[in-house]
Amino acid sequence: AKQIVVRIVACLDRSTCVPQNTKAPLLRHAIANNITATFTSDSFIINKMALHLSINKHLAPEAGQALLIPPGMSGVHVGVPFGPTALNEVGKLNATKVYVMANKSSRPLVEDFVKTLDEKGLLAAPMNCDVSMGGAEDGLLKACNEASAANADCVLTIGGGAVQDAGKFVRLWLSAAADRDGETATATVDGILAAQKRDPMPPLPPQICCPNSFAMAELTHVAGLVTKDNVKSGAAHPSMMPTVVIFDTSLSKGLPDWVKFGTALRGIEHAIGAVCHPKATEDIRNRALQGLTLVNKGLKGMVEDPDSEAAQVNCYLGGWMAIRALNTGCYPSIAHLIQNHYSARFNVHQGSCSGILSARILNYHRSKTLLKQISIAQVLDLVIGDRQYALPPAPKLVSDLVATLPGVAKDHADANVDEQMLREFAEYMYNQHGEKLNRLSPKPFCSAEDFLGMLTLPIANF
C-alpha cells in the first residue's frame, strides 16, 4: 500500500517540519510527544519508544482522538485480527509458557489459536474457561493454581471484564511465587490481595488482553472479584496494568445481547461518572465527553446493526477514552461503588446495573451537577438543526437510550430484585459505606431512606 511516512525528531528548539496533507489531530499529538507515525491506506501505526498503537482506519475514522495509551502498557491494537497479532506480541515478549484464560462463550472462537500455541510449544497448560461473571472466587483460585503449577511466564486473556481482571490476579499470584522460594502454595483470596501490597512491587509477568466486549477492564490497573460470601473485593496497583490489548470485533460473534449492549452501556456510565465526579478537571470532563460522543454513536449503530464493525470500534474507542478519563484521578465514581455492590449482592451483570441505576443516580445529584449534566445532554441528544423543544434532562436521555438496548435490564423487577431487598441493600450501603458514598456523590445521602428513595424513583419521573 502506498505510504506517507511522517518522522518527527525532537530538536532543541522543538521546531518540526511535517507534510501539510496529514491529519491535524494526529500531528498535534505527534509533535507534542516525539512520535513516529506511519499512515497506510488501511491503518495507521503510532510508535513512541516501546509504545505501539494500530487501528484499522476504515473502522475508526475518529481514531486520532484516542491515542492516549495507558501508563504501563506497551501496545494497543484495535480492529485487527487477534490471532497473528497475539502471536507477534508473544514473540516480542519472549514468552515461552503462555497461560490462556477465556470465557466459555469465546472457546469455540479461539480453539484454533490455542492449538497453534500448543503446536509451537508455547502453551503452558490447557485453556482455562472457569472464571465466571464478576470473577467468582472458585474459578479465579483454580486459574491461579493452574498457572503457578505450569510456571507460566505470560497470561493471555480472552473475553469480558471478569476474565481480564482475573488475569491480573493470576499475574499477582505468579509474581508472589518468587517470594516462596519454589515452595508450592494453594491460592487464596487473602494471599492474592496481600501480593498487591508488596513494596517494592516485583515485576509481574506480562498480560495480553483480547477483549470480546466493552467492559474496559483491560485498560485499567484495577481488578475486581466476588468472594464466596457475594462480597465485592479487589486490588489496584500500577504494575497490574496489562501489557498489550488487542480488540478484534470477530471475538464478539455470538455474544448475547445482555453482554454486548450491557458492556457498551458501561462506557456511557464511565463517561458521565467522570464528567460529574467531584475531582474532575476540565480536561478530564472534555475527554469523557469525547468518549461519550463515540459510545453514543456506536450504541445507536449497534442497535441498527449489532454486528457492525464500525459501530463496535466506536464503542470501544469511546469506552477507552471514558475509562481513561475516569481513571485519571476520579476512580471510582459514585455509580461504580453502588453498582459494584448491587451486582455482587444480587448477581446482576454490571451492564444491567447501569441500565437500572445510571439514570437514577444521575437524577439524584442533578441539582448539584446541573451545568455538567447539560453538557452530557447535549452529547446524548442527537437533534440536528433548529430545536423545536427544550433540551431533555440528562437522566431522561440516559433512560431513553437504555430503553432501546436489547438484553439490558431497565428496572429492578427485570433483575428479580424486590422492594424488601432494596430496603435491606439501602441500609447495608448507608451503614457500611455511607462515608465513602458521600465522598463520591456530588449530593450527599443523609440517611438510608435517602438512598432508598434514589433506588426506587420511578423511571417515569425523569
PLY file of the C-alpha trace (Angstrom):
ply
format ascii 1.0
element vertex 462
property float x
property float y
property float z
element edge 461
property int vertex1
property int vertex2
end_header
0.00 0.00 0.00
1.14 3.50 -0.74
2.50 5.03 2.43
3.07 8.52 3.70
5.68 8.44 6.41
5.99 11.29 8.87
9.08 11.24 11.04
9.23 13.78 13.81
12.55 14.35 15.50
12.92 16.21 18.75
15.17 19.24 18.36
16.41 21.64 20.97
14.04 24.32 19.73
11.22 21.76 19.12
10.98 23.00 15.53
9.46 20.36 13.24
8.78 20.02 9.52
5.77 17.88 8.59
3.80 17.36 5.38
0.71 19.53 5.10
-1.56 16.73 3.86
-1.51 14.72 7.07
-4.24 14.78 9.64
-4.14 17.63 12.14
-5.26 15.82 15.31
-2.61 13.14 14.91
0.09 15.66 14.10
-0.68 17.78 17.14
-0.31 14.69 19.31
2.82 13.56 17.49
4.59 16.92 17.63
3.90 17.17 21.36
5.15 13.68 22.12
8.01 12.99 19.68
6.24 10.16 17.89
6.87 8.40 14.61
3.61 7.89 12.74
3.07 5.65 9.71
-0.05 6.08 7.59
-1.19 3.44 5.12
-4.35 3.08 3.07
-5.74 0.66 5.65
-4.48 1.72 9.04
-2.10 3.88 10.96
0.54 2.89 13.44
1.91 5.06 16.22
5.28 4.34 17.78
6.74 6.13 20.78
9.73 4.29 22.15
8.13 0.95 23.14
4.56 2.21 22.77
2.58 0.89 19.85
-0.92 1.67 18.63
-2.51 0.26 15.50
-6.08 0.96 14.45
-7.91 -0.11 11.31
-8.69 3.31 9.92
-11.64 2.14 7.80
-13.37 1.14 11.04
-12.26 4.10 13.15
-12.40 7.50 11.45
-12.18 9.17 14.87
-9.12 7.16 15.91
-6.93 10.24 16.26
-8.92 11.20 19.35
-7.99 8.04 21.25
-4.20 7.97 21.12
-3.50 8.03 24.84
-2.04 4.60 25.60
-2.48 3.92 29.33
0.65 4.26 31.51
2.44 0.96 31.96
1.08 -0.52 28.73
3.24 -1.15 25.66
0.64 -1.56 22.92
-2.99 -1.33 21.85
-4.38 -2.80 18.61
-7.95 -2.05 17.52
-9.85 -3.63 14.62
-7.06 -6.10 13.76
-7.04 -9.96 13.70
-6.27 -11.17 17.21
-4.51 -14.45 16.25
-1.48 -13.25 14.29
-1.27 -10.07 16.36
-1.20 -12.03 19.63
1.44 -14.45 18.28
3.58 -11.50 17.26
3.27 -9.95 20.72
4.12 -13.27 22.41
7.29 -13.34 20.34
8.22 -9.77 21.23
7.74 -10.57 24.91
9.99 -13.67 24.60
7.30 -15.68 26.37
7.66 -19.46 26.36
4.82 -20.60 28.64
1.59 -18.80 27.85
-1.35 -19.41 30.18
-4.63 -18.82 28.32
-7.88 -17.86 30.04
-11.15 -17.38 28.15
-14.89 -17.01 28.59
-16.75 -20.21 27.85
-18.55 -18.40 25.02
-15.18 -17.49 23.47
-13.82 -21.03 23.50
-15.03 -22.07 20.01
-13.65 -18.84 18.53
-10.14 -19.30 19.90
-9.56 -23.08 19.92
-7.57 -22.97 16.67
-5.37 -20.20 18.06
-4.75 -22.15 21.28
-3.91 -25.22 19.17
-1.34 -23.12 17.29
0.25 -22.05 20.58
0.42 -25.72 21.60
1.99 -26.78 18.30
4.65 -24.10 18.73
5.41 -25.36 22.23
4.18 -22.10 23.81
1.10 -23.29 25.71
1.69 -23.56 29.45
-1.47 -25.55 30.28
-4.87 -26.38 28.80
-7.05 -23.31 28.23
-8.92 -22.26 31.37
-12.62 -21.35 30.99
-13.60 -21.43 34.67
-13.82 -17.72 35.51
-17.49 -16.76 35.81
-19.36 -13.45 35.79
-17.99 -10.97 38.29
-14.83 -13.01 38.87
-16.21 -15.51 41.38
-13.64 -16.78 43.87
-13.62 -20.51 42.98
-12.82 -20.08 39.28
-10.20 -17.43 39.98
-8.33 -19.53 42.54
-8.36 -22.54 40.21
-6.74 -20.41 37.49
-4.08 -19.11 39.89
-3.15 -22.63 40.94
-3.00 -23.92 37.35
-0.81 -21.05 36.15
1.53 -21.42 39.11
1.85 -25.18 38.64
2.73 -24.63 34.97
5.31 -21.90 35.78
3.59 -19.62 33.27
5.58 -16.59 32.15
2.77 -14.82 30.27
-1.02 -14.61 30.73
-3.30 -14.27 27.70
-6.91 -13.39 28.50
-9.79 -13.63 26.02
-13.24 -12.42 26.99
-15.01 -9.89 29.16
-14.09 -7.87 32.21
-14.16 -10.78 34.67
-11.57 -12.73 32.66
-9.37 -9.66 32.11
-9.41 -8.86 35.83
-8.77 -12.50 36.71
-5.67 -12.37 34.52
-4.33 -9.50 36.63
-4.87 -11.52 39.81
-3.14 -14.55 38.26
-0.13 -12.34 37.47
-0.05 -11.15 41.09
-0.08 -14.74 42.29
2.63 -15.78 39.83
4.86 -12.91 40.93
4.36 -13.90 44.57
5.73 -17.37 43.75
9.21 -15.88 43.70
8.78 -14.96 47.37
8.05 -18.58 48.21
11.48 -19.85 47.08
10.00 -22.60 44.94
7.61 -23.86 47.62
4.16 -24.61 46.31
1.16 -22.93 47.89
-2.56 -23.03 47.28
-4.00 -19.73 46.17
-6.34 -17.85 48.50
-8.09 -14.50 48.14
-6.17 -13.15 51.14
-2.89 -14.31 49.64
-3.62 -12.67 46.29
-4.70 -9.40 47.89
-1.62 -9.39 50.10
0.55 -9.65 46.99
-0.60 -6.20 45.83
0.83 -4.60 48.99
4.47 -5.56 48.47
6.89 -2.65 48.46
8.77 -2.61 46.25
6.49 -4.50 43.87
8.46 -7.06 41.84
7.85 -7.21 38.09
4.66 -9.03 37.12
4.50 -11.45 34.17
3.11 -9.75 31.04
-0.56 -9.95 30.10
-2.00 -9.87 26.58
-5.71 -8.97 26.67
-8.12 -9.84 23.87
-11.47 -8.38 24.96
-14.68 -9.62 23.34
-16.84 -6.76 24.62
-16.59 -3.24 26.01
-16.11 -3.63 29.77
-12.69 -1.88 29.54
-11.14 -3.80 32.44
-8.14 -4.41 30.17
-7.33 -0.68 30.13
-7.02 -0.26 33.90
-4.71 -1.38 36.71
-7.70 -2.23 38.91
-9.22 -5.71 39.30
-12.37 -6.93 41.00
-13.55 -10.28 42.30
-16.54 -11.65 44.18
-15.94 -13.73 47.31
-17.89 -16.83 48.30
-20.00 -14.54 50.51
-21.05 -12.49 47.45
-18.99 -9.52 48.60
-17.17 -7.40 46.05
-13.44 -7.13 46.67
-10.46 -6.15 44.58
-6.94 -4.87 44.16
-5.19 -2.00 42.45
-1.56 -1.31 41.62
0.12 0.39 38.65
2.06 -2.82 37.98
-1.24 -4.65 37.36
-1.79 -2.73 34.11
-1.91 -5.26 31.25
0.92 -5.17 28.74
-0.93 -5.34 25.41
-4.55 -5.06 24.30
-5.92 -6.50 21.03
-9.54 -5.67 20.16
-10.84 -7.81 17.30
-14.56 -7.50 16.58
-14.68 -11.12 15.41
-14.40 -12.18 19.08
-17.84 -10.64 19.74
-19.59 -13.08 17.40
-22.35 -14.97 19.16
-22.27 -12.77 22.26
-25.70 -12.48 23.90
-27.29 -9.03 23.77
-27.01 -8.55 27.53
-23.22 -8.78 27.24
-22.67 -6.81 24.03
-25.06 -3.95 24.79
-24.57 -4.10 28.54
-20.80 -3.67 28.41
-21.12 -0.91 25.80
-23.54 0.88 28.14
-20.78 0.82 30.74
-18.92 3.25 28.50
-21.80 5.71 28.97
-21.58 5.10 32.71
-17.83 5.72 32.82
-18.16 8.94 30.83
-20.94 10.51 32.90
-19.21 9.35 36.07
-16.06 11.22 35.05
-17.95 14.35 33.94
-19.83 14.63 37.26
-17.07 13.46 39.61
-16.19 15.94 42.37
-12.49 15.66 41.50
-12.83 16.00 37.72
-10.82 18.70 35.98
-11.87 20.48 32.81
-9.50 18.28 30.79
-10.98 15.10 32.31
-14.52 16.28 31.55
-13.63 17.15 27.96
-12.05 13.75 27.35
-15.01 12.00 28.95
-17.44 13.93 26.72
-15.43 12.94 23.63
-15.70 9.33 24.74
-19.42 9.76 25.43
-19.92 11.04 21.88
-18.31 7.94 20.36
-20.05 5.42 22.64
-23.42 7.05 21.99
-22.80 6.90 18.25
-21.59 3.29 18.48
-24.52 2.12 20.59
-27.05 3.64 18.21
-25.19 2.00 15.33
-25.24 -1.40 17.05
-28.98 -1.10 17.71
-29.40 -0.79 13.94
-26.83 -3.48 13.13
-25.48 -5.47 16.11
-22.59 -6.86 14.04
-21.43 -3.52 12.60
-17.65 -3.41 12.90
-17.55 0.38 12.71
-20.16 0.74 15.48
-18.30 -1.71 17.72
-15.00 0.08 17.19
-16.68 3.40 18.02
-17.98 1.85 21.25
-14.51 0.54 22.03
-12.64 3.77 21.31
-15.22 5.84 23.15
-15.17 3.45 26.08
-11.38 3.64 26.09
-11.46 7.44 26.28
-14.12 7.37 29.01
-12.38 4.84 31.26
-9.04 6.61 30.92
-10.71 9.91 31.84
-12.33 8.28 34.86
-9.06 6.68 35.94
-7.20 9.99 35.85
-7.86 10.82 39.48
-11.61 10.09 39.51
-11.93 6.35 40.12
-14.28 5.15 41.42
-17.35 7.19 40.57
-20.41 7.11 42.78
-22.15 4.83 40.26
-19.20 2.41 40.27
-19.38 2.00 44.03
-23.14 1.47 44.11
-23.35 -0.77 41.06
-20.41 -2.96 42.10
-22.20 -3.81 45.33
-25.59 -4.19 43.61
-24.02 -6.58 41.11
-22.33 -8.70 43.77
-25.33 -8.79 46.10
-27.99 -9.65 43.52
-25.87 -11.45 40.88
-26.73 -8.91 38.19
-24.43 -8.18 35.23
-22.92 -4.73 35.55
-24.36 -3.63 32.21
-27.83 -4.25 33.61
-26.80 -2.49 36.82
-26.13 0.57 34.66
-29.45 0.09 32.89
-31.30 0.02 36.21
-29.33 2.59 38.21
-27.43 5.01 35.99
-30.28 7.44 35.28
-31.49 7.22 38.90
-28.06 8.14 40.31
-27.67 10.95 37.78
-31.10 12.28 38.68
-30.30 12.17 42.41
-27.42 14.63 42.18
-28.83 16.68 39.29
-29.35 19.78 41.43
-25.62 19.83 42.25
-24.30 18.97 38.77
-26.80 20.77 36.52
-24.30 22.51 34.23
-22.28 19.31 33.81
-25.45 17.37 33.05
-26.40 19.90 30.39
-23.11 19.09 28.60
-23.99 15.38 28.86
-27.47 16.02 27.47
-26.06 17.98 24.55
-23.99 14.94 23.57
-26.75 12.37 24.02
-29.50 14.37 22.28
-28.78 13.95 18.57
-31.19 16.57 17.23
-29.72 18.20 14.13
-30.74 21.72 13.11
-33.18 24.00 14.90
-34.53 22.53 18.11
-38.30 22.55 18.41
-38.31 21.68 22.12
-36.28 22.19 25.28
-33.18 20.06 25.79
-34.30 16.98 27.76
-32.57 16.37 31.10
-29.61 14.01 31.04
-31.29 11.33 33.22
-34.19 11.09 30.78
-31.84 10.82 27.80
-29.89 8.04 29.52
-33.15 6.26 30.39
-34.42 6.65 26.82
-31.15 5.22 25.46
-31.34 2.25 27.84
-34.90 1.57 26.67
-33.58 0.89 23.13
-30.92 -1.63 24.20
-31.85 -5.31 23.80
-31.00 -7.67 26.62
-30.26 -4.94 29.19
-32.41 -4.76 32.34
-34.32 -1.50 32.66
-35.72 -1.80 36.19
-35.23 -3.77 39.41
-38.05 -6.19 38.57
-36.15 -7.25 35.43
-33.36 -8.44 37.77
-35.78 -10.08 40.24
-34.95 -7.54 42.93
-37.96 -6.61 45.06
-38.68 -3.70 47.41
-37.64 -5.52 50.57
-34.34 -6.50 49.01
-33.78 -2.87 48.02
-34.55 -1.67 51.55
-32.02 -4.09 53.01
-29.49 -3.06 50.37
-30.02 0.64 51.17
-29.46 0.01 54.88
-26.33 -2.02 54.15
-24.85 0.58 51.80
-25.54 3.53 54.08
-24.40 1.81 57.28
-21.30 0.15 55.80
-20.27 2.60 53.07
-22.03 5.87 53.90
-18.83 7.84 54.37
-17.41 6.72 51.02
-20.75 7.28 49.27
-20.75 10.88 50.42
-17.14 11.45 49.38
-18.03 10.39 45.85
-21.55 11.76 45.47
-21.93 15.43 44.45
-25.06 15.40 46.63
-24.72 13.61 50.00
-27.04 10.90 51.27
-28.39 11.88 54.69
-29.90 8.52 55.59
-30.64 5.02 54.34
-34.11 6.29 53.41
-32.45 8.92 51.24
-30.52 6.17 49.45
-33.64 4.02 49.12
-35.50 6.95 47.58
-32.82 7.17 44.88
-33.03 3.44 44.21
-36.83 3.35 43.91
-37.51 6.57 41.99
-39.94 5.62 39.17
-38.38 5.84 35.72
-41.39 7.83 34.51
-40.33 10.70 36.82
-37.22 11.59 34.82
0 1
1 2
2 3
3 4
4 5
5 6
6 7
7 8
8 9
9 10
10 11
11 12
12 13
13 14
14 15
15 16
16 17
17 18
18 19
19 20
20 21
21 22
22 23
23 24
24 25
25 26
26 27
27 28
28 29
29 30
30 31
31 32
32 33
33 34
34 35
35 36
36 37
37 38
38 39
39 40
40 41
41 42
42 43
43 44
44 45
45 46
46 47
47 48
48 49
49 50
50 51
51 52
52 53
53 54
54 55
55 56
56 57
57 58
58 59
59 60
60 61
61 62
62 63
63 64
64 65
65 66
66 67
67 68
68 69
69 70
70 71
71 72
72 73
73 74
74 75
75 76
76 77
77 78
78 79
79 80
80 81
81 82
82 83
83 84
84 85
85 86
86 87
87 88
88 89
89 90
90 91
91 92
92 93
93 94
94 95
95 96
96 97
97 98
98 99
99 100
100 101
101 102
102 103
103 104
104 105
105 106
106 107
107 108
108 109
109 110
110 111
111 112
112 113
113 114
114 115
115 116
116 117
117 118
118 119
119 120
120 121
121 122
122 123
123 124
124 125
125 126
126 127
127 128
128 129
129 130
130 131
131 132
132 133
133 134
134 135
135 136
136 137
137 138
138 139
139 140
140 141
141 142
142 143
143 144
144 145
145 146
146 147
147 148
148 149
149 150
150 151
151 152
152 153
153 154
154 155
155 156
156 157
157 158
158 159
159 160
160 161
161 162
162 163
163 164
164 165
165 166
166 167
167 168
168 169
169 170
170 171
171 172
172 173
173 174
174 175
175 176
176 177
177 178
178 179
179 180
180 181
181 182
182 183
183 184
184 185
185 186
186 187
187 188
188 189
189 190
190 191
191 192
192 193
193 194
194 195
195 196
196 197
197 198
198 199
199 200
200 201
201 202
202 203
203 204
204 205
205 206
206 207
207 208
208 209
209 210
210 211
211 212
212 213
213 214
214 215
215 216
216 217
217 218
218 219
219 220
220 221
221 222
222 223
223 224
224 225
225 226
226 227
227 228
228 229
229 230
230 231
231 232
232 233
233 234
234 235
235 236
236 237
237 238
238 239
239 240
240 241
241 242
242 243
243 244
244 245
245 246
246 247
247 248
248 249
249 250
250 251
251 252
252 253
253 254
254 255
255 256
256 257
257 258
258 259
259 260
260 261
261 262
262 263
263 264
264 265
265 266
266 267
267 268
268 269
269 270
270 271
271 272
272 273
273 274
274 275
275 276
276 277
277 278
278 279
279 280
280 281
281 282
282 283
283 284
284 285
285 286
286 287
287 288
288 289
289 290
290 291
291 292
292 293
293 294
294 295
295 296
296 297
297 298
298 299
299 300
300 301
301 302
302 303
303 304
304 305
305 306
306 307
307 308
308 309
309 310
310 311
311 312
312 313
313 314
314 315
315 316
316 317
317 318
318 319
319 320
320 321
321 322
322 323
323 324
324 325
325 326
326 327
327 328
328 329
329 330
330 331
331 332
332 333
333 334
334 335
335 336
336 337
337 338
338 339
339 340
340 341
341 342
342 343
343 344
344 345
345 346
346 347
347 348
348 349
349 350
350 351
351 352
352 353
353 354
354 355
355 356
356 357
357 358
358 359
359 360
360 361
361 362
362 363
363 364
364 365
365 366
366 367
367 368
368 369
369 370
370 371
371 372
372 373
373 374
374 375
375 376
376 377
377 378
378 379
379 380
380 381
381 382
382 383
383 384
384 385
385 386
386 387
387 388
388 389
389 390
390 391
391 392
392 393
393 394
394 395
395 396
396 397
397 398
398 399
399 400
400 401
401 402
402 403
403 404
404 405
405 406
406 407
407 408
408 409
409 410
410 411
411 412
412 413
413 414
414 415
415 416
416 417
417 418
418 419
419 420
420 421
421 422
422 423
423 424
424 425
425 426
426 427
427 428
428 429
429 430
430 431
431 432
432 433
433 434
434 435
435 436
436 437
437 438
438 439
439 440
440 441
441 442
442 443
443 444
444 445
445 446
446 447
447 448
448 449
449 450
450 451
451 452
452 453
453 454
454 455
455 456
456 457
457 458
458 459
459 460
460 461
